[in-house]
Amino acid sequence: MALGANRRDVVALILRESAWLATLGLCLGLVLALALGKLAGSFLYQVATMDPLTFSAIALVLLAMTLVACFLPARRAATVDPMEALRCE
């Protein structure tokens, strides 16, 4: 903001970066969960380990929680006066 960005651009930048990291983490987590589900399936008796509805619902909930958790501090950080932030540095 000290270089001319407006508040909306700062919040969008933070949300875009956090969405990228959250999506990467979710993809890696889903791959690991599917692999470990196959392994756990050999120990379970008559229990389905691959439920696409559950996997997608949990992924969407985690992504939504991540974006809300990033939006609140980003909005608060965008309201700080740039000169006050530079003085504190």
mmCIF file as gemmi writes it, N, C-alpha and C atoms, coordinates in Angstrom:
data_model
loop_
_atom_site.group_PDB
_atom_site.id
_atom_site.type_symbol
_atom_site.label_atom_id
_atom_site.label_alt_id
_atom_site.label_comp_id
_atom_site.label_asym_id
_atom_site.label_entity_id
_atom_site.label_seq_id
_atom_site.pdbx_PDB_ins_code
_atom_site.Cartn_x
_atom_site.Cartn_y
_atom_site.Cartn_z
_atom_site.occupancy
_atom_site.B_iso_or_equiv
_atom_site.pdbx_formal_charge
_atom_site.auth_seq_id
_atom_site.auth_asym_id
_atom_site.pdbx_PDB_model_num
ATOM 1 N N . MET Axp A 1 ? 0.816 -1.186 0 1 0 ? 1 A 1
ATOM 2 C CA . MET Axp A 1 ? 0 0 0 1 0 ? 1 A 1
ATOM 3 C C . MET Axp A 1 ? 0.86 1.25 0 1 0 ? 1 A 1
ATOM 4 N N . ALA Axp A 2 ? 2.043 1.146 0.578 1 0 ? 2 A 1
ATOM 5 C CA . ALA Axp A 2 ? 2.928 2.304 0.59 1 0 ? 2 A 1
ATOM 6 C C . ALA Axp A 2 ? 3.417 2.647 -0.818 1 0 ? 2 A 1
ATOM 7 N N . LEU Axp A 3 ? 3.338 1.704 -1.731 1 0 ? 3 A 1
ATOM 8 C CA . LEU Axp A 3 ? 3.782 1.946 -3.1 1 0 ? 3 A 1
ATOM 9 C C . LEU Axp A 3 ? 2.634 2.248 -4.049 1 0 ? 3 A 1
ATOM 10 N N . GLY Axp A 4 ? 1.407 2.388 -3.519 1 0 ? 4 A 1
ATOM 11 C CA . GLY Axp A 4 ? 0.299 2.808 -4.35 1 0 ? 4 A 1
ATOM 12 C C . GLY Axp A 4 ? -0.811 1.797 -4.559 1 0 ? 4 A 1
ATOM 13 N N . ALA Axp A 5 ? -0.71 0.631 -3.977 1 0 ? 5 A 1
ATOM 14 C CA . ALA Axp A 5 ? -1.787 -0.361 -4.132 1 0 ? 5 A 1
ATOM 15 C C . ALA Axp A 5 ? -2.975 0.043 -3.273 1 0 ? 5 A 1
ATOM 16 N N . ASN Axp A 6 ? -4.165 -0.268 -3.757 1 0 ? 6 A 1
ATOM 17 C CA . ASN Axp A 6 ? -5.332 0.033 -2.931 1 0 ? 6 A 1
ATOM 18 C C . ASN Axp A 6 ? -5.685 -1.179 -2.07 1 0 ? 6 A 1
ATOM 19 N N . ARG Axp A 7 ? -6.628 -0.983 -1.157 1 0 ? 7 A 1
ATOM 20 C CA . ARG Axp A 7 ? -6.956 -2.029 -0.184 1 0 ? 7 A 1
ATOM 21 C C . ARG Axp A 7 ? -7.48 -3.29 -0.854 1 0 ? 7 A 1
ATOM 22 N N . ARG Axp A 8 ? -8.313 -3.112 -1.873 1 0 ? 8 A 1
ATOM 23 C CA . ARG Axp A 8 ? -8.895 -4.269 -2.552 1 0 ? 8 A 1
ATOM 24 C C . ARG Axp A 8 ? -7.816 -5.121 -3.214 1 0 ? 8 A 1
ATOM 25 N N . ASP Axp A 9 ? -6.8 -4.479 -3.789 1 0 ? 9 A 1
ATOM 26 C CA . ASP Axp A 9 ? -5.707 -5.218 -4.423 1 0 ? 9 A 1
ATOM 27 C C . ASP Axp A 9 ? -4.89 -5.997 -3.402 1 0 ? 9 A 1
ATOM 28 N N . VAL Axp A 10 ? -4.681 -5.415 -2.236 1 0 ? 10 A 1
ATOM 29 C CA . VAL Axp A 10 ? -3.915 -6.091 -1.188 1 0 ? 10 A 1
ATOM 30 C C . VAL Axp A 10 ? -4.665 -7.324 -0.702 1 0 ? 10 A 1
ATOM 31 N N . VAL Axp A 11 ? -5.953 -7.181 -0.446 1 0 ? 11 A 1
ATOM 32 C CA . VAL Axp A 11 ? -6.755 -8.314 0.019 1 0 ? 11 A 1
ATOM 33 C C . VAL Axp A 11 ? -6.815 -9.392 -1.06 1 0 ? 11 A 1
ATOM 34 N N . ALA Axp A 12 ? -6.985 -8.996 -2.317 1 0 ? 12 A 1
ATOM 35 C CA . ALA Axp A 12 ? -7.039 -9.962 -3.415 1 0 ? 12 A 1
ATOM 36 C C . ALA Axp A 12 ? -5.712 -10.709 -3.559 1 0 ? 12 A 1
ATOM 37 N N . LEU Axp A 13 ? -4.6 -10.01 -3.401 1 0 ? 13 A 1
ATOM 38 C CA . LEU Axp A 13 ? -3.294 -10.643 -3.487 1 0 ? 13 A 1
ATOM 39 C C . LEU Axp A 13 ? -3.123 -11.692 -2.393 1 0 ? 13 A 1
ATOM 40 N N . ILE Axp A 14 ? -3.487 -11.348 -1.178 1 0 ? 14 A 1
ATOM 41 C CA . ILE Axp A 14 ? -3.345 -12.284 -0.066 1 0 ? 14 A 1
ATOM 42 C C . ILE Axp A 14 ? -4.266 -13.484 -0.258 1 0 ? 14 A 1
ATOM 43 N N . LEU Axp A 15 ? -5.497 -13.25 -0.693 1 0 ? 15 A 1
ATOM 44 C CA . LEU Axp A 15 ? -6.422 -14.36 -0.918 1 0 ? 15 A 1
ATOM 45 C C . LEU Axp A 15 ? -5.976 -15.253 -2.072 1 0 ? 15 A 1
ATOM 46 N N . ARG Axp A 16 ? -5.426 -14.66 -3.109 1 0 ? 16 A 1
ATOM 47 C CA . ARG Axp A 16 ? -4.948 -15.443 -4.253 1 0 ? 16 A 1
ATOM 48 C C . ARG Axp A 16 ? -3.78 -16.342 -3.838 1 0 ? 16 A 1
ATOM 49 N N . GLU Axp A 17 ? -2.857 -15.793 -3.067 1 0 ? 17 A 1
ATOM 50 C CA . GLU Axp A 17 ? -1.715 -16.593 -2.605 1 0 ? 17 A 1
ATOM 51 C C . GLU Axp A 17 ? -2.166 -17.699 -1.652 1 0 ? 17 A 1
ATOM 52 N N . SER Axp A 18 ? -3.065 -17.385 -0.758 1 0 ? 18 A 1
ATOM 53 C CA . SER Axp A 18 ? -3.52 -18.394 0.197 1 0 ? 18 A 1
ATOM 54 C C . SER Axp A 18 ? -4.36 -19.463 -0.498 1 0 ? 18 A 1
ATOM 55 N N . ALA Axp A 19 ? -5.148 -19.089 -1.503 1 0 ? 19 A 1
ATOM 56 C CA . ALA Axp A 19 ? -5.931 -20.076 -2.247 1 0 ? 19 A 1
ATOM 57 C C . ALA Axp A 19 ? -5.013 -21.027 -3.005 1 0 ? 19 A 1
ATOM 58 N N . TRP Axp A 20 ? -3.937 -20.501 -3.55 1 0 ? 20 A 1
ATOM 59 C CA . TRP Axp A 20 ? -2.972 -21.347 -4.261 1 0 ? 20 A 1
ATOM 60 C C . TRP Axp A 20 ? -2.347 -22.364 -3.312 1 0 ? 20 A 1
ATOM 61 N N . LEU Axp A 21 ? -1.905 -21.904 -2.143 1 0 ? 21 A 1
ATOM 62 C CA . LEU Axp A 21 ? -1.298 -22.819 -1.184 1 0 ? 21 A 1
ATOM 63 C C . LEU Axp A 21 ? -2.308 -23.825 -0.65 1 0 ? 21 A 1
ATOM 64 N N . ALA Axp A 22 ? -3.528 -23.382 -0.397 1 0 ? 22 A 1
ATOM 65 C CA . ALA Axp A 22 ? -4.558 -24.29 0.102 1 0 ? 22 A 1
ATOM 66 C C . ALA Axp A 22 ? -4.903 -25.349 -0.944 1 0 ? 22 A 1
ATOM 67 N N . THR Axp A 23 ? -4.988 -24.958 -2.201 1 0 ? 23 A 1
ATOM 68 C CA . THR Axp A 23 ? -5.299 -25.91 -3.259 1 0 ? 23 A 1
ATOM 69 C C . THR Axp A 23 ? -4.176 -26.925 -3.423 1 0 ? 23 A 1
ATOM 70 N N . LEU Axp A 24 ? -2.951 -26.468 -3.348 1 0 ? 24 A 1
ATOM 71 C CA . LEU Axp A 24 ? -1.814 -27.379 -3.432 1 0 ? 24 A 1
ATOM 72 C C . LEU Axp A 24 ? -1.832 -28.37 -2.269 1 0 ? 24 A 1
ATOM 73 N N . GLY Axp A 25 ? -2.079 -27.87 -1.064 1 0 ? 25 A 1
ATOM 74 C CA . GLY Axp A 25 ? -2.15 -28.742 0.103 1 0 ? 25 A 1
ATOM 75 C C . GLY Axp A 25 ? -3.298 -29.731 0.02 1 0 ? 25 A 1
ATOM 76 N N . LEU Axp A 26 ? -4.439 -29.279 -0.488 1 0 ? 26 A 1
ATOM 77 C CA . LEU Axp A 26 ? -5.581 -30.184 -0.629 1 0 ? 26 A 1
ATOM 78 C C . LEU Axp A 26 ? -5.308 -31.273 -1.658 1 0 ? 26 A 1
ATOM 79 N N . CYS Axp A 27 ? -4.672 -30.924 -2.751 1 0 ? 27 A 1
ATOM 80 C CA . CYS Axp A 27 ? -4.351 -31.932 -3.772 1 0 ? 27 A 1
ATOM 81 C C . CYS Axp A 27 ? -3.392 -32.981 -3.223 1 0 ? 27 A 1
ATOM 82 N N . LEU Axp A 28 ? -2.357 -32.528 -2.554 1 0 ? 28 A 1
ATOM 83 C CA . LEU Axp A 28 ? -1.408 -33.477 -1.963 1 0 ? 28 A 1
ATOM 84 C C . LEU Axp A 28 ? -2.081 -34.313 -0.877 1 0 ? 28 A 1
ATOM 85 N N . GLY Axp A 29 ? -2.928 -33.691 -0.079 1 0 ? 29 A 1
ATOM 86 C CA . GLY Axp A 29 ? -3.642 -34.423 0.966 1 0 ? 29 A 1
ATOM 87 C C . GLY Axp A 29 ? -4.6 -35.451 0.406 1 0 ? 29 A 1
ATOM 88 N N . LEU Axp A 30 ? -5.289 -35.103 -0.676 1 0 ? 30 A 1
ATOM 89 C CA . LEU Axp A 30 ? -6.208 -36.068 -1.281 1 0 ? 30 A 1
ATOM 90 C C . LEU Axp A 30 ? -5.463 -37.26 -1.875 1 0 ? 30 A 1
ATOM 91 N N . VAL Axp A 31 ? -4.328 -37 -2.487 1 0 ? 31 A 1
ATOM 92 C CA . VAL Axp A 31 ? -3.537 -38.098 -3.042 1 0 ? 31 A 1
ATOM 93 C C . VAL Axp A 31 ? -3.065 -39.024 -1.924 1 0 ? 31 A 1
ATOM 94 N N . LEU Axp A 32 ? -2.565 -38.444 -0.845 1 0 ? 32 A 1
ATOM 95 C CA . LEU Axp A 32 ? -2.119 -39.258 0.285 1 0 ? 32 A 1
ATOM 96 C C . LEU Axp A 32 ? -3.281 -39.99 0.947 1 0 ? 32 A 1
ATOM 97 N N . ALA Axp A 33 ? -4.423 -39.327 1.056 1 0 ? 33 A 1
ATOM 98 C CA . ALA Axp A 33 ? -5.588 -39.973 1.671 1 0 ? 33 A 1
ATOM 99 C C . ALA Axp A 33 ? -6.071 -41.147 0.832 1 0 ? 33 A 1
ATOM 100 N N . LEU Axp A 34 ? -6.058 -40.991 -0.478 1 0 ? 34 A 1
ATOM 101 C CA . LEU Axp A 34 ? -6.456 -42.108 -1.343 1 0 ? 34 A 1
ATOM 102 C C . LEU Axp A 34 ? -5.478 -43.275 -1.228 1 0 ? 34 A 1
ATOM 103 N N . ALA Axp A 35 ? -4.189 -42.961 -1.18 1 0 ? 35 A 1
ATOM 104 C CA . ALA Axp A 35 ? -3.181 -44.018 -1.062 1 0 ? 35 A 1
ATOM 105 C C . ALA Axp A 35 ? -3.284 -44.729 0.285 1 0 ? 35 A 1
ATOM 106 N N . LEU Axp A 36 ? -3.429 -43.953 1.344 1 0 ? 36 A 1
ATOM 107 C CA . LEU Axp A 36 ? -3.54 -44.575 2.661 1 0 ? 36 A 1
ATOM 108 C C . LEU Axp A 36 ? -4.883 -45.259 2.853 1 0 ? 36 A 1
ATOM 109 N N . GLY Axp A 37 ? -5.907 -44.801 2.133 1 0 ? 37 A 1
ATOM 110 C CA . GLY Axp A 37 ? -7.201 -45.469 2.188 1 0 ? 37 A 1
ATOM 111 C C . GLY Axp A 37 ? -7.141 -46.864 1.606 1 0 ? 37 A 1
ATOM 112 N N . LYS Axp A 38 ? -6.376 -47.006 0.524 1 0 ? 38 A 1
ATOM 113 C CA . LYS Axp A 38 ? -6.182 -48.342 -0.058 1 0 ? 38 A 1
ATOM 114 C C . LYS Axp A 38 ? -5.457 -49.254 0.932 1 0 ? 38 A 1
ATOM 115 N N . LEU Axp A 39 ? -4.464 -48.7 1.609 1 0 ? 39 A 1
ATOM 116 C CA . LEU Axp A 39 ? -3.722 -49.49 2.588 1 0 ? 39 A 1
ATOM 117 C C . LEU Axp A 39 ? -4.616 -49.858 3.77 1 0 ? 39 A 1
ATOM 118 N N . ALA Axp A 40 ? -5.387 -48.895 4.256 1 0 ? 40 A 1
ATOM 119 C CA . ALA Axp A 40 ? -6.272 -49.165 5.388 1 0 ? 40 A 1
ATOM 120 C C . ALA Axp A 40 ? -7.402 -50.106 4.995 1 0 ? 40 A 1
ATOM 121 N N . GLY Axp A 41 ? -7.78 -50.109 3.734 1 0 ? 41 A 1
ATOM 122 C CA . GLY Axp A 41 ? -8.843 -50.996 3.264 1 0 ? 41 A 1
ATOM 123 C C . GLY Axp A 41 ? -8.507 -52.459 3.432 1 0 ? 41 A 1
ATOM 124 N N . SER Axp A 42 ? -7.237 -52.785 3.422 1 0 ? 42 A 1
ATOM 125 C CA . SER Axp A 42 ? -6.85 -54.184 3.616 1 0 ? 42 A 1
ATOM 126 C C . SER Axp A 42 ? -7.036 -54.623 5.068 1 0 ? 42 A 1
ATOM 127 N N . PHE Axp A 43 ? -7.105 -53.678 5.999 1 0 ? 43 A 1
ATOM 128 C CA . PHE Axp A 43 ? -7.297 -54.008 7.408 1 0 ? 43 A 1
ATOM 129 C C . PHE Axp A 43 ? -8.77 -53.97 7.831 1 0 ? 43 A 1
ATOM 130 N N . LEU Axp A 44 ? -9.607 -53.358 7.028 1 0 ? 44 A 1
ATOM 131 C CA . LEU Axp A 44 ? -11.011 -53.195 7.38 1 0 ? 44 A 1
ATOM 132 C C . LEU Axp A 44 ? -11.857 -54.283 6.735 1 0 ? 44 A 1
ATOM 133 N N . TYR Axp A 45 ? -12.946 -54.596 7.386 1 0 ? 45 A 1
ATOM 134 C CA . TYR Axp A 45 ? -13.834 -55.627 6.873 1 0 ? 45 A 1
ATOM 135 C C . TYR Axp A 45 ? -15.161 -55.003 6.492 1 0 ? 45 A 1
ATOM 136 N N . GLN Axp A 46 ? -15.521 -55.045 5.23 1 0 ? 46 A 1
ATOM 137 C CA . GLN Axp A 46 ? -16.767 -54.546 4.664 1 0 ? 46 A 1
ATOM 138 C C . GLN Axp A 46 ? -17.009 -53.063 4.956 1 0 ? 46 A 1
ATOM 139 N N . VAL Axp A 47 ? -15.954 -52.269 4.874 1 0 ? 47 A 1
ATOM 140 C CA . VAL Axp A 47 ? -16.062 -50.821 5.038 1 0 ? 47 A 1
ATOM 141 C C . VAL Axp A 47 ? -15.461 -50.17 3.797 1 0 ? 47 A 1
ATOM 142 N N . ALA Axp A 48 ? -16.224 -49.276 3.182 1 0 ? 48 A 1
ATOM 143 C CA . ALA Axp A 48 ? -15.735 -48.587 1.985 1 0 ? 48 A 1
ATOM 144 C C . ALA Axp A 48 ? -14.731 -47.504 2.377 1 0 ? 48 A 1
ATOM 145 N N . THR Axp A 49 ? -13.59 -47.497 1.713 1 0 ? 49 A 1
ATOM 146 C CA . THR Axp A 49 ? -12.57 -46.487 2.024 1 0 ? 49 A 1
ATOM 147 C C . THR Axp A 49 ? -12.532 -45.375 0.987 1 0 ? 49 A 1
ATOM 148 N N . MET Axp A 50 ? -13.183 -45.558 -0.151 1 0 ? 50 A 1
ATOM 149 C CA . MET Axp A 50 ? -13.17 -44.562 -1.218 1 0 ? 50 A 1
ATOM 150 C C . MET Axp A 50 ? -14.572 -43.992 -1.421 1 0 ? 50 A 1
ATOM 151 N N . ASP Axp A 51 ? -14.891 -42.952 -0.701 1 0 ? 51 A 1
ATOM 152 C CA . ASP Axp A 51 ? -16.188 -42.299 -0.84 1 0 ? 51 A 1
ATOM 153 C C . ASP Axp A 51 ? -15.956 -40.921 -1.454 1 0 ? 51 A 1
ATOM 154 N N . PRO Axp A 52 ? -16.243 -40.748 -2.743 1 0 ? 52 A 1
ATOM 155 C CA . PRO Axp A 52 ? -15.948 -39.478 -3.408 1 0 ? 52 A 1
ATOM 156 C C . PRO Axp A 52 ? -16.729 -38.298 -2.826 1 0 ? 52 A 1
ATOM 157 N N . LEU Axp A 53 ? -17.944 -38.537 -2.367 1 0 ? 53 A 1
ATOM 158 C CA . LEU Axp A 53 ? -18.733 -37.461 -1.786 1 0 ? 53 A 1
ATOM 159 C C . LEU Axp A 53 ? -18.078 -36.928 -0.51 1 0 ? 53 A 1
ATOM 160 N N . THR Axp A 54 ? -17.602 -37.82 0.324 1 0 ? 54 A 1
ATOM 161 C CA . THR Axp A 54 ? -16.94 -37.402 1.561 1 0 ? 54 A 1
ATOM 162 C C . THR Axp A 54 ? -15.64 -36.667 1.264 1 0 ? 54 A 1
ATOM 163 N N . PHE Axp A 55 ? -14.845 -37.201 0.346 1 0 ? 55 A 1
ATOM 164 C CA . PHE Axp A 55 ? -13.576 -36.552 0.001 1 0 ? 55 A 1
ATOM 165 C C . PHE Axp A 55 ? -13.803 -35.151 -0.555 1 0 ? 55 A 1
ATOM 166 N N . SER Axp A 56 ? -14.773 -34.999 -1.447 1 0 ? 56 A 1
ATOM 167 C CA . SER Axp A 56 ? -15.011 -33.678 -2.034 1 0 ? 56 A 1
ATOM 168 C C . SER Axp A 56 ? -15.634 -32.714 -1.025 1 0 ? 56 A 1
ATOM 169 N N . ALA Axp A 57 ? -16.524 -33.196 -0.169 1 0 ? 57 A 1
ATOM 170 C CA . ALA Axp A 57 ? -17.139 -32.314 0.831 1 0 ? 57 A 1
ATOM 171 C C . ALA Axp A 57 ? -16.096 -31.807 1.823 1 0 ? 57 A 1
ATOM 172 N N . ILE Axp A 58 ? -15.233 -32.687 2.274 1 0 ? 58 A 1
ATOM 173 C CA . ILE Axp A 58 ? -14.182 -32.274 3.215 1 0 ? 58 A 1
ATOM 174 C C . ILE Axp A 58 ? -13.221 -31.304 2.546 1 0 ? 58 A 1
ATOM 175 N N . ALA Axp A 59 ? -12.873 -31.539 1.294 1 0 ? 59 A 1
ATOM 176 C CA . ALA Axp A 59 ? -11.974 -30.627 0.579 1 0 ? 59 A 1
ATOM 177 C C . ALA Axp A 59 ? -12.599 -29.242 0.438 1 0 ? 59 A 1
ATOM 178 N N . LEU Axp A 60 ? -13.88 -29.173 0.11 1 0 ? 60 A 1
ATOM 179 C CA . LEU Axp A 60 ? -14.548 -27.875 -0.024 1 0 ? 60 A 1
ATOM 180 C C . LEU Axp A 60 ? -14.658 -27.148 1.313 1 0 ? 60 A 1
ATOM 181 N N . VAL Axp A 61 ? -14.945 -27.887 2.372 1 0 ? 61 A 1
ATOM 182 C CA . VAL Axp A 61 ? -15.029 -27.268 3.703 1 0 ? 61 A 1
ATOM 183 C C . VAL Axp A 61 ? -13.671 -26.731 4.125 1 0 ? 61 A 1
ATOM 184 N N . LEU Axp A 62 ? -12.619 -27.508 3.917 1 0 ? 62 A 1
ATOM 185 C CA . LEU Axp A 62 ? -11.281 -27.048 4.284 1 0 ? 62 A 1
ATOM 186 C C . LEU Axp A 62 ? -10.855 -25.837 3.466 1 0 ? 62 A 1
ATOM 187 N N . LEU Axp A 63 ? -11.183 -25.823 2.185 1 0 ? 63 A 1
ATOM 188 C CA . LEU Axp A 63 ? -10.843 -24.679 1.346 1 0 ? 63 A 1
ATOM 189 C C . LEU Axp A 63 ? -11.597 -23.427 1.791 1 0 ? 63 A 1
ATOM 190 N N . ALA Axp A 64 ? -12.873 -23.573 2.109 1 0 ? 64 A 1
ATOM 191 C CA . ALA Axp A 64 ? -13.663 -22.433 2.581 1 0 ? 64 A 1
ATOM 192 C C . ALA Axp A 64 ? -13.133 -21.909 3.913 1 0 ? 64 A 1
ATOM 193 N N . MET Axp A 65 ? -12.787 -22.809 4.813 1 0 ? 65 A 1
ATOM 194 C CA . MET Axp A 65 ? -12.246 -22.377 6.108 1 0 ? 65 A 1
ATOM 195 C C . MET Axp A 65 ? -10.906 -21.67 5.936 1 0 ? 65 A 1
ATOM 196 N N . THR Axp A 66 ? -10.095 -22.149 5.018 1 0 ? 66 A 1
ATOM 197 C CA . THR Axp A 66 ? -8.801 -21.511 4.76 1 0 ? 66 A 1
ATOM 198 C C . THR Axp A 66 ? -8.978 -20.105 4.22 1 0 ? 66 A 1
ATOM 199 N N . LEU Axp A 67 ? -9.903 -19.935 3.285 1 0 ? 67 A 1
ATOM 200 C CA . LEU Axp A 67 ? -10.114 -18.609 2.707 1 0 ? 67 A 1
ATOM 201 C C . LEU Axp A 67 ? -10.692 -17.631 3.732 1 0 ? 67 A 1
ATOM 202 N N . VAL Axp A 68 ? -11.581 -18.097 4.594 1 0 ? 68 A 1
ATOM 203 C CA . VAL Axp A 68 ? -12.109 -17.22 5.649 1 0 ? 68 A 1
ATOM 204 C C . VAL Axp A 68 ? -11.004 -16.872 6.636 1 0 ? 68 A 1
ATOM 205 N N . ALA Axp A 69 ? -10.183 -17.869 6.982 1 0 ? 69 A 1
ATOM 206 C CA . ALA Axp A 69 ? -9.093 -17.625 7.926 1 0 ? 69 A 1
ATOM 207 C C . ALA Axp A 69 ? -8.05 -16.682 7.356 1 0 ? 69 A 1
ATOM 208 N N . CYS Axp A 70 ? -7.917 -16.6 6.046 1 0 ? 70 A 1
ATOM 209 C CA . CYS Axp A 70 ? -6.98 -15.671 5.423 1 0 ? 70 A 1
ATOM 210 C C . CYS Axp A 70 ? -7.616 -14.32 5.132 1 0 ? 70 A 1
ATOM 211 N N . PHE Axp A 71 ? -8.92 -14.306 4.897 1 0 ? 71 A 1
ATOM 212 C CA . PHE Axp A 71 ? -9.594 -13.057 4.561 1 0 ? 71 A 1
ATOM 213 C C . PHE Axp A 71 ? -9.643 -12.096 5.751 1 0 ? 71 A 1
ATOM 214 N N . LEU Axp A 72 ? -9.913 -12.609 6.929 1 0 ? 72 A 1
ATOM 215 C CA . LEU Axp A 72 ? -10.058 -11.726 8.097 1 0 ? 72 A 1
ATOM 216 C C . LEU Axp A 72 ? -8.767 -10.973 8.428 1 0 ? 72 A 1
ATOM 217 N N . PRO Axp A 73 ? -7.608 -11.635 8.53 1 0 ? 73 A 1
ATOM 218 C CA . PRO Axp A 73 ? -6.371 -10.867 8.76 1 0 ? 73 A 1
ATOM 219 C C . PRO Axp A 73 ? -5.981 -9.98 7.579 1 0 ? 73 A 1
ATOM 220 N N . ALA Axp A 74 ? -6.29 -10.41 6.358 1 0 ? 74 A 1
ATOM 221 C CA . ALA Axp A 74 ? -5.957 -9.591 5.18 1 0 ? 74 A 1
ATOM 222 C C . ALA Axp A 74 ? -6.764 -8.304 5.192 1 0 ? 74 A 1
ATOM 223 N N . ARG Axp A 75 ? -8.035 -8.4 5.53 1 0 ? 75 A 1
ATOM 224 C CA . ARG Axp A 75 ? -8.875 -7.208 5.594 1 0 ? 75 A 1
ATOM 225 C C . ARG Axp A 75 ? -8.389 -6.265 6.687 1 0 ? 75 A 1
ATOM 226 N N . ARG Axp A 76 ? -7.988 -6.85 7.807 1 0 ? 76 A 1
ATOM 227 C CA . ARG Axp A 76 ? -7.482 -6.027 8.91 1 0 ? 76 A 1
ATOM 228 C C . ARG Axp A 76 ? -6.152 -5.381 8.544 1 0 ? 76 A 1
ATOM 229 N N . ALA Axp A 77 ? -5.287 -6.115 7.876 1 0 ? 77 A 1
ATOM 230 C CA . ALA Axp A 77 ? -3.984 -5.566 7.476 1 0 ? 77 A 1
ATOM 231 C C . ALA Axp A 77 ? -4.148 -4.477 6.428 1 0 ? 77 A 1
ATOM 232 N N . ALA Axp A 78 ? -5.182 -4.574 5.611 1 0 ? 78 A 1
ATOM 233 C CA . ALA Axp A 78 ? -5.385 -3.575 4.555 1 0 ? 78 A 1
ATOM 234 C C . ALA Axp A 78 ? -5.894 -2.256 5.114 1 0 ? 78 A 1
ATOM 235 N N . THR Axp A 79 ? -6.383 -2.247 6.343 1 0 ? 79 A 1
ATOM 236 C CA . THR Axp A 79 ? -6.884 -1.005 6.928 1 0 ? 79 A 1
ATOM 237 C C . THR Axp A 79 ? -5.805 -0.226 7.682 1 0 ? 79 A 1
ATOM 238 N N . VAL Axp A 80 ? -4.629 -0.814 7.843 1 0 ? 80 A 1
ATOM 239 C CA . VAL Axp A 80 ? -3.539 -0.155 8.558 1 0 ? 80 A 1
ATOM 240 C C . VAL Axp A 80 ? -2.966 0.956 7.685 1 0 ? 80 A 1
ATOM 241 N N . ASP Axp A 81 ? -2.687 2.09 8.291 1 0 ? 81 A 1
ATOM 242 C CA . ASP Axp A 81 ? -2.074 3.2 7.577 1 0 ? 81 A 1
ATOM 243 C C . ASP Axp A 81 ? -0.641 2.817 7.194 1 0 ? 81 A 1
ATOM 244 N N . PRO Axp A 82 ? -0.245 2.956 5.94 1 0 ? 82 A 1
ATOM 245 C CA . PRO Axp A 82 ? 1.1 2.545 5.523 1 0 ? 82 A 1
ATOM 246 C C . PRO Axp A 82 ? 2.212 3.286 6.261 1 0 ? 82 A 1
ATOM 247 N N . MET Axp A 83 ? 2.011 4.559 6.55 1 0 ? 83 A 1
ATOM 248 C CA . MET Axp A 83 ? 3.063 5.304 7.251 1 0 ? 83 A 1
ATOM 249 C C . MET Axp A 83 ? 3.24 4.791 8.68 1 0 ? 83 A 1
ATOM 250 N N . GLU Axp A 84 ? 2.16 4.414 9.306 1 0 ? 84 A 1
ATOM 251 C CA . GLU Axp A 84 ? 2.258 3.871 10.669 1 0 ? 84 A 1
ATOM 252 C C . GLU Axp A 84 ? 2.975 2.518 10.651 1 0 ? 84 A 1
ATOM 253 N N . ALA Axp A 85 ? 2.693 1.719 9.656 1 0 ? 85 A 1
ATOM 254 C CA . ALA Axp A 85 ? 3.375 0.409 9.538 1 0 ? 85 A 1
ATOM 255 C C . ALA Axp A 85 ? 4.847 0.597 9.264 1 0 ? 85 A 1
ATOM 256 N N . LEU Axp A 86 ? 5.202 1.568 8.423 1 0 ? 86 A 1
ATOM 257 C CA . LEU Axp A 86 ? 6.614 1.82 8.129 1 0 ? 86 A 1
ATOM 258 C C . LEU Axp A 86 ? 7.36 2.367 9.348 1 0 ? 86 A 1
ATOM 259 N N . ARG Axp A 87 ? 6.677 3.169 10.151 1 0 ? 87 A 1
ATOM 260 C CA . ARG Axp A 87 ? 7.311 3.687 11.374 1 0 ? 87 A 1
ATOM 261 C C . ARG Axp A 87 ? 7.59 2.564 12.373 1 0 ? 87 A 1
ATOM 262 N N . CYS Axp A 88 ? 6.715 1.573 12.435 1 0 ? 88 A 1
ATOM 263 C CA . CYS Axp A 88 ? 6.9 0.449 13.37 1 0 ? 88 A 1
ATOM 264 C C . CYS Axp A 88 ? 8.023 -0.471 12.934 1 0 ? 88 A 1
ATOM 265 N N . GLU Axp A 89 ? 8.346 -0.473 11.65 1 0 ? 89 A 1
ATOM 266 C CA . GLU Axp A 89 ? 9.43 -1.321 11.153 1 0 ? 89 A 1
ATOM 267 C C . GLU Axp A 89 ? 10.731 -0.703 11.609 1 0 ? 89 A 1
